[in-house]
């Protein structure tokens, strides 16, 4: 996600009274009479009811027999775009275990692709595993949608500006504030949020979109269609958003791209 997503969420948390600290290392954690006490390496003391450790995930593959097929127990399972495990002819892995996109909806998508690929191979029919083919999980690389259900919500699909530049695309980021959209005032007083689209300047298609604001999780699918479908800017002008809704942010983004 774009850095501004975290910045806007942190700003909202701070306004709500949360003491947000980043770049802090915890030296010790103890429980004193029911209160959790954390001491930082600089000597600061923090008290809380409980502590949440967001430390990521590890694959639960220790005891499923991977060693019997020449794979390392406890490892992630590398797969190709048909979700077949590398180095095997019959083993498939969909979902978090393949470490491609650790999201429930992407796991469901991968399961559909894997099922179609397995069926095609079993039936001896042509395997259509080229980009965006029915037997290839191409979206894992180019169009993964995600929503962080904070207040405000943060939602994104595809590549951030930095990721697109690192991938070698010649891109431009276009930002607008949701306050410029009539639907924001209708949604709620004092609505705050921001939208960004990352435009590939060679083909004028979208490589990524990020929304931050209340309720934007429901908007991200429109961006997913634009990114996955490689819908060009010229066609997006004909995708008319209803007035007055938050979806008019698309019109503001297109105007900002045209005018700058």
C-alpha positions in Angstrom: 0.0 0.0 0.0 1.0 3.6 -0.5 2.8 5.2 2.5 0.0 7.8 2.9 -2.5 5.1 3.8 -0.6 4.4 7.0 -0.1 8.1 7.6 -3.8 8.9 7.4 -4.8 6.0 9.6 -2.2 7.0 12.2 -3.5 10.5 12.0 -7.1 9.4 12.7 -6.0 7.1 15.6 -4.1 10.0 17.1 -7.1 12.3 16.8 -9.1 9.5 18.6 -6.7 9.6 21.5 -4.4 6.7 20.6 -0.7 7.2 21.4 0.9 6.0 18.1 4.6 5.1 18.3 6.6 3.7 15.4 10.2 2.6 15.2 10.2 1.6 18.9 11.9 -1.6 20.1 10.4 -3.4 23.1 13.0 -4.8 25.6 10.7 -6.7 27.9 7.0 -7.4 28.7 5.7 -8.4 32.1 2.3 -8.7 33.7 1.9 -6.9 37.0 -1.4 -7.5 38.9 -3.3 -8.0 35.6 -1.7 -5.1 33.8 0.7 -5.7 31.0 3.8 -3.6 31.2 6.2 -3.1 28.3 9.6 -1.5 28.6 11.4 -0.1 25.5 15.1 -0.2 24.9 15.2 3.5 25.7 13.6 2.9 29.1 10.0 4.1 28.4 7.3 2.3 30.2 3.9 1.5 28.6 0.9 -0.1 30.4 -2.0 -1.9 28.7 -4.7 -4.4 29.3 -3.3 -6.7 26.6 -0.6 -6.6 23.8 -1.2 -7.7 20.3 1.8 -9.0 18.5 1.4 -8.6 14.7 4.4 -10.7 13.8 3.2 -12.2 10.5 2.5 -15.8 9.5 4.4 -19.1 9.1 3.3 -22.0 7.0 1.6 -24.9 8.9 3.2 -27.6 6.8 5.3 -29.4 9.5 3.2 -32.6 9.7 1.4 -33.1 6.4 4.0 -35.5 4.9 6.0 -33.1 2.7 9.1 -35.1 3.4 7.5 -38.1 1.6 7.5 -36.3 -1.7 10.9 -34.7 -1.4 9.7 -31.3 0.0 10.9 -29.6 3.2 8.4 -29.9 6.2 7.5 -26.4 7.5 8.3 -24.7 4.3 6.2 -22.5 2.0 5.2 -24.3 -1.2 6.4 -22.7 -4.4 3.9 -23.0 -7.2 3.6 -22.0 -10.9 0.6 -20.0 -12.1 -1.6 -23.1 -12.4 -0.9 -23.6 -8.6 1.1 -26.8 -9.2 3.9 -27.2 -6.7 7.3 -26.8 -8.3 9.0 -30.1 -9.0 5.9 -32.2 -8.8 3.4 -33.5 -11.3 0.3 -33.9 -9.1 0.6 -31.7 -6.0 -1.2 -28.3 -6.0 -1.2 -25.6 -3.3 -3.8 -22.8 -3.0 -4.0 -20.1 -0.4 -1.6 -18.7 2.2 0.7 -21.8 2.0 2.1 -20.8 -1.3 3.0 -17.3 0.0 1.8 -15.6 -3.2 -0.9 -13.4 -1.7 -1.9 -14.1 1.9 -5.5 -13.0 1.6 -8.7 -15.1 1.9 -10.2 -13.9 -1.4 -6.9 -14.6 -3.3 -6.9 -18.2 -1.8 -10.5 -18.7 -3.2 -9.4 -17.3 -6.5 -6.4 -19.6 -6.6 -8.6 -22.6 -5.7 -10.8 -21.9 -8.7 -7.8 -21.7 -11.0 -6.2 -24.8 -9.6 -9.5 -26.7 -10.0 -9.8 -25.6 -13.6 -6.2 -26.6 -14.3 -6.5 -30.0 -12.6 -9.7 -30.7 -14.6 -8.0 -29.7 -17.9 -5.0 -31.8 -17.3 -7.1 -34.8 -16.2 -9.3 -34.5 -19.3 -6.4 -34.0 -21.7 -7.8 -30.7 -22.9 -5.5 -27.7 -23.8 -4.0 -26.0 -20.8 -4.6 -22.2 -21.2 -2.0 -21.0 -18.8 -0.9 -17.8 -20.5 -1.5 -14.5 -18.8 -5.1 -14.0 -17.8 -6.0 -17.5 -19.1 -8.6 -19.6 -17.3 -5.8 -21.8 -15.9 -3.4 -19.1 -14.7 -3.5 -17.1 -11.5 -2.3 -13.9 -13.1 -4.0 -11.6 -10.7 -1.6 -12.8 -8.0 1.1 -10.7 -9.7 -0.8 -7.7 -11.1 -4.2 -7.2 -9.4 -4.4 -8.2 -5.8 -7.0 -6.2 -3.9 -6.8 -5.7 -0.2 -8.7 -3.8 2.5 -7.5 -2.9 6.0 -10.7 -2.4 8.1 -9.5 0.4 10.2 -11.3 3.7 10.7 -10.7 5.1 8.1 -10.5 2.1 5.9 -7.5 1.7 3.6 -8.0 -0.2 0.3 -5.6 -0.9 -2.6 -5.2 -3.0 -5.7 -2.2 -3.6 -7.9 1.1 -1.8 -7.5 2.0 1.2 -5.4 4.0 4.0 -7.1 7.3 2.6 -5.6 6.5 -1.0 -6.7 5.6 0.1 -10.2 8.8 2.1 -10.6 10.8 -0.8 -9.2 9.2 -3.1 -11.7 10.5 -0.9 -14.5 7.2 0.8 -15.5 7.2 4.5 -16.5 4.4 5.7 -14.3 2.8 8.8 -12.8 0.8 9.0 -9.6 -2.3 11.1 -9.5 -3.7 12.1 -6.1 -7.1 13.7 -5.1 -8.8 14.3 -1.8 -12.2 12.8 -1.3 -13.4 16.1 0.1 -13.5 17.2 -3.6 -16.3 14.7 -4.2 -20.0 15.6 -3.5 -20.7 12.2 -2.2 -18.2 12.7 0.7 -20.4 15.3 2.3 -23.4 13.0 1.8 -21.6 10.1 3.4 -20.8 12.1 6.5 -19.7 15.5 7.9 -16.0 16.1 7.9 -15.3 13.2 5.6 -11.5 12.8 5.2 -9.8 10.6 2.6 -7.4 10.4 -0.3 -7.3 8.5 -3.6 -4.3 7.7 -5.8 -4.1 6.0 -9.2 -0.8 4.9 -10.7 -0.9 5.4 -14.4 1.4 3.5 -16.9 2.4 6.3 -19.3 3.2 3.9 -22.1 -0.2 2.3 -22.4 -2.2 4.7 -20.3 -3.6 1.9 -18.1 -3.7 1.7 -14.4 -1.0 -0.3 -12.5 -2.4 0.4 -9.1 -5.1 2.3 -7.1 -5.2 3.2 -3.4 -8.2 4.6 -1.5 -8.2 5.8 2.1 -11.4 6.9 3.8 -14.6 5.7 5.5 -16.3 3.0 3.4 -13.7 2.8 0.7 -13.5 -1.0 0.9 -16.7 -1.1 -1.1 -15.1 1.1 -3.8 -12.0 -1.0 -4.5 -13.6 -3.6 -6.7 -14.2 -0.9 -9.4 -10.4 -0.3 -9.3 -9.7 -4.0 -9.4 -11.8 -4.2 -12.6 -9.8 -1.3 -14.1 -6.4 -2.8 -13.2 -7.1 -6.4 -14.1 -8.9 -5.4 -17.3 -6.1 -3.0 -18.4 -8.9 -0.5 -19.0 -7.3 2.5 -20.7 -7.8 6.0 -19.5 -9.6 6.9 -22.7 -12.3 4.3 -21.9 -12.5 5.2 -18.2 -13.8 8.6 -19.2 -16.9 6.8 -20.5 -17.4 5.0 -17.1 -19.8 7.5 -15.6 -20.0 7.6 -11.8 -23.4 8.3 -10.3 -24.0 11.7 -8.6 -23.7 12.2 -5.6 -21.6 9.2 -4.6 -18.1 8.6 -3.5 -17.5 6.9 -6.9 -17.2 10.4 -8.4 -13.6 10.2 -7.1 -12.9 8.5 -10.4 -13.9 11.6 -12.3 -11.7 13.8 -10.1 -8.7 11.4 -10.7 -9.2 11.5 -14.5 -9.5 15.3 -14.4 -6.4 15.6 -12.4 -4.5 13.4 -14.8 -5.7 15.4 -17.8 -5.0 18.8 -16.3 -1.6 18.1 -14.9 
